[in-house]
Amino acid sequence: MKKGEQNICFFCVFMSIFVVYVIYFFIEHNESYTQSMHQRNIKKDGFSIFHCYDHINIQKDPSEELIKQTLDKLPKGYKFANYSYRIKMASPSYFHRDVTSSQYIYKTKHPVYTLIIYKYDGCLISLCPGSNYTYPFVYSQIVNLSGPAGTCVLFDCEILHAGCINECKPRNIIQYKIAHEDDMDVLKHLDDVNVEETKGECEDNLYNHALRKCSYFFELPINTIFYPLMLKQQEDGIIKNLQKHSSLRFYTDEHLTSHTKYAC
C-alpha cells in the first residue's frame, strides 16, 4: 500500500473513532428521583439524593434534621462550613467542577462535598456519575436528574455537573459546603460566605445548547488550565472580557450581592 493510501486509511479510521466518540458522549440520560434513590450512592457514583420535608422553612442556615440526614451519608468527622449560596434565577447550565472547594486544587486530605436543596419541581441537575474518580477526565455520559421540591443532592465537589436548562424556568435553590474537620483550615476562604444571587438571564436557544455541550466536551482545559478564571470575577482588562463573552461568565459571580465573591 502506498504512503498516500496509508494516510487516507489512517484518517478514515481516526474520523470513524472520533464520530463514534462524539455520538456516544452526546447522549444524555433522564433519571427520576425514585430511580436515583435506588441506584445512586456517594461511594459508587459520587452523589446521592434524599428528601428534605422541611425545605420550605429553610431560608439560609440548614436545619438540624437536614444536617443529620446529610452527615449520616458521610464518614465521621464531616461538618457543614459556615457557607450558604442561594440562587433565585434561571439555571446556569454549563458543566463545571466546584473549583473553590476542590480537593485537587486545595490539596485537602478528604473529599469536599456540595449539598443543594431544590425548592421547585422539574429537571434539577445534570451530573456525570463517577467523574470525581477520573479527574481531570470524564468517561461517563450525562445524567439529567428530575425530582420534586425538597429534593436534596449531595455530591463530591470534583464531580462534573451543571444545572438543567429546564426551559429557563426560574429556580430556587440553597447550596451548602460540607468538609472534613481536618480540612477546615485549608478551606477557610469559604468561612462566613453567605450570599444570594437573584439576577441572571437565560435563553433557551441553539447557541446556549451548543455552549453547554462544549463545556462538557472541553471540561478538561476549562477545569484545569482555566480554573483561575473561574475563581473570581475580574473588574477590568482582557480577562474580564473573556469571562463576559464565554461560558466562563456562568462560573464567576459578578451579580452576587455579598462583598465577598466566590464561584459556586
C-alpha positions, 0 to 999 in steps of 0.5 A: 500500500502506498504512503498516500493510501496509508494516510487516507486509511489512517484518517478514515479510521481516526474520523470513524473513532472520533464520530463514534466518540462524539455520538456516544458522549452526546447522549444524555440520560433522564433519571427520576428521583425514585430511580436515583434513590435506588441506584445512586450512592456517594461511594459508587457514583459520587452523589446521592439524593434524599428528601428534605420535608422541611425545605420550605422553612429553610431560608439560609442556615440548614436545619438540624434534621437536614444536617443529620440526614446529610452527615449520616451519608458521610464518614465521621468527622464531616461538618457543614462550613459556615457557607450558604449560596442561594440562587433565585434565577434561571439555571446556569447550565454549563458543566463545571467542577466546584473549583473553590472547594476542590480537593485537587486544587486545595490539596485537602486530605478528604473529599469536599462535598456540595449539598443543594436543596431544590425548592421547585419541581422539574429537571434539577441537575445534570451530573456525570456519575463517577467523574470525581474518580477520573479527574481531570477526565470524564468517561461517563455520559450525562445524567439529567436528574428530575425530582420534586421540591425538597429534593436534596443532592449531595455530591463530591465537589470534583464531580462534573455537573451543571444545572438543567436548562429546564426551559429557563424556568426560574429556580430556587435553590440553597447550596451548602459546603460540607468538609472534613474537620481536618480540612477546615483550615485549608478551606477557610476562604469559604468561612462566613460566605453567605450570599444570594444571587437573584439576577441572571438571564437565560435563553433557551436557544441553539447557541446556549445548547451548543455552549453547554455541550462544549463545556462538557466536551472541553471540561478538561482545559476549562477545569484545569488550565482555566480554573483561575478564571473561574475563581473570581470575577475580574473588574477590568482588562482582557480577562474580564472580557473573556469571562463576559463573552464565554461560558466562563461568565456562568462560573464567576459571580459578578451579580452576587450581592455579598462583598465577598465573591466566590464561584459556586 
